[in-house]
C-alpha cells in the first residue's frame, strides 16, 4: 500500500459536537499510524489550543492557525506571519469600533482588551478553550501568524471590502473571524509540507467540515467532507462521509481500505 499523508480538521471533524473524540476515531488514527501512514492535524487553532488533542492522539504533524505554521514530527517547517503595517491599521479600526481581538503566535494567545466581551467569552467557549490573558502590546514584540477578531456579519464591511488586501477573513462563529495572511490557507501549507516530505498530491488526503477547510478539501488528492460539513465544502469534496457524531472518519477510512 502506498504511504499516505492524511490531514484532519479538529472542530466538527475529529471532535463531536460535544467536543469529545469518538472511540472509533481513536481506533482509526491508531490503525493508520500502525499501517505506516503520516497522520496530521490541520486546524484553525494554534498549537497551544490544539496541544491536548495532539498529545491525546499522539499526532506529531500539525498545521495550525489555518495554515500559518506547519510542524512535521513536532519541528516547525513553515511559518507565514501577518503583515505588521497592515495589522497596525486594522487594530486602529478594531479599537475605533470596539471590536475585541486575540493575538496568536504558533504557541501563544493573548487578548488585546482588559475587559472581556460576551462575543469573546462565547467564542472561546465555542472552541472549548478559556479566554486568554490580556497583553495589549503583545503584537509589538511577537510575529503573529493569525489573529481573532470579534464582529457580526453585518459589520463585515468595515474589514472585508478591500480595506486590508494583505489579509483574508474567515468566519468561524457568529461573531468570530480569523485574520489570515492573504496568501495563506490550510491547503497552501499542506502542499508545501507534503512536497517537502516527498508525498505526491494523489497521496494526500484531507478531512474537514468548515469554510476554512474549503481549499484543502477542493485541492488535495482526495478531499473528504464530513456529513455535517458546510454545503459548499460537501459540493467540492471527492467523498462525503457520515457526520462527526456518527463515526464519519472511521467509516470513510474503512471504505478506502486504509484501516
Beta strands, then each sheet from edge to edge (+ up, - down):
strand 1: 5-8
strand 2: 38-42
strand 3: 61-64
strand 4: 69-72
strand 5: 75-79
strand 6: 101-104
strand 7: 109-111
strand 8: 146-150
strand 9: 167-171
strand 10: 176-181
strand 11: 204-208
strand 12: 222-225
strand 13: 239-240
sheet 1: 5+ 4- 3+ 2+ 1+ 11+ 12+ 13+
sheet 2: 7+ 6- 8+ 10- 9+
end
